Amino acid sequence: MLFGLLAVGIVGIPVPDEILMTFVGYWTSVGTFSYTLSILVSFAGAMTGMIVSYTLGRRVGKPFLWRYGKWIKLTPERLEKAEGWFHKYGLWTVSFGYFVPGVRHFTCYLAGVSAVKFWRYLLYAGTGALLWCTTFITLGHFIGASLLALMPAVHHYVGQCVLLLAIVAGAVLLVVLKKKKRAVQ
């Protein structure tokens, strides 16, 4: 089931991939699942979805995606945004796009549309998939193993973390706005 959900999630069907893998990681911490096998099954499911998406992009191209992509949340605006990232950062977008919800669904289609060599695509997609699966399953594993001990700390520090994130986001926003203002002048 994990394999199938991740495969269709990567293709574009709305599946909470990160939550699913984190929960599987929790199950590995309590001994229900094997940690290594969970990573391998997740990796295989993600790669299956990536290969299907690449193949669709390669065979049917952008016009098909513009016309029918809306059914799986591939709007023309999202496709253009992902295509911009893809052209700006190349195949690294495929590797690290896994970690950006919404982007991972488009980069594989764009790699196919852009006629990236299949073996080169597999290298970057496989690296990203392995990092992505390992990260979330490991996160769930370690959180699950110490969930009861973490709850008081989470309760205590959640407000401080939200405040810190807001400050960092505000600082980043100011820097971006200043750079845009300079670029316009």
C-alpha positions, 0 to 999 in steps of 0.5 A: 500500500505504501508503494502504491500511495507514493507512486500515485502521490508523485504522479499528482493524485493528492496523497499526503506523502510526507505525513505518510512516510513520517507515520511509517517511520513511527511504525518502524520505531515501535517495531511494526515495520522494518526501517530498511524495508520501509525506506526501500519500499518508499523509494521504489514507490516514489521512483515509480511515480517519477518514471510514470510522470517523466514518461507522460511528459516525454510522450504527450508533452506540454499541450496535453498537460495544459489541457488535462493537468488541471484534473491533477492540480497541474495548472498552467500557472504551476507548470510555468513556475516549475518550468522556470525553476527547472530551467534556472536550476536544471536537474537539481530541481528534480533532486531537491524538488521532492522537498517542496510540496507541489514542485516535485509533481511538476519537475518530473513532467518537465524533465520528460517534456524537456527531453532530458536523457532518461539515465541522467534523469534517473540519477537525479530523481533517484538521489532526490527520492532516496534523500526524501524517503530517508529523511521523512522515515528517519524523522518519524522513526526518531520522533516516534521513539521519543514522542512522549518525552518530546511532548512537554518540550514541544508544548513549551517551545512551540510559541518561541519557534513560531516567533523565531520563524516569523522573525526570520521570514520577515528578515528574508522578506525585507532582503528580497524586497530591497533587492527587487527595489534595487533591480527596478532602479 
